[in-house]
Amino acid sequence: MTQVDIARAISAMRAAGYPDVRVVFRKGSIIVEAAPEAASNTSRPKTQERVIIL
């Protein structure tokens, strides 16, 4: 996975309505996910989490 792939996944999450996105690096994988509610600065509730697998 390249930096461009990660940037695309982040852009897709933001386009899906998640302004706060985090990237988690684990052994053998990279996960792009919506940031937890506690870390979010927005007051808009997130009703559904989306996972984008690359």
N, C-alpha and C positions, 0 to 999 in steps of 0.2 A: 504494500500500500504506500502510495506516495503522498507528499504534502498536498498536492492538487486533489487527490481523492478525499482527503480529510476535509479540505476546504469546501468541496462540493457537498459533502455530507452535512457540514455545518450550515451551509447556505440552504439546503433542502429542509433542515429542521426549522430554521428561521422562517422560511417561506410557508411552512406548515403551521406557523403561529407560535413557535417557541422562541422567544427572544433570548432566553438564557440557556445556553448549551454548554455542556462540558465534554471533554475528551478524556477517556480513561485508557491508559496504556497498561496492559497486562502481558504476561509472558505469552507470546505467540498471537496476541490479538490487540486490536484497537477498537474501542467502543465509543461511539458518539451518541450521547443521550441528552434528554432534557435535564436541566439542573434541578436538584431537589427544591421543593417549595420553600424551605427555610433559607436557601441561598438566593432565592429570587428577589429582586427589588421591585417587581411589578405587582400591582394589586389584582390583576386579572387572574381568575382561577384557571388552572389547567385541568381539563376534564378527562383527557385521554392522552396517554403517552404513546409516542410513535417510535418504533425502532427501525433504523435503516441499516440493512446488512449489505456490506460491500464485498 
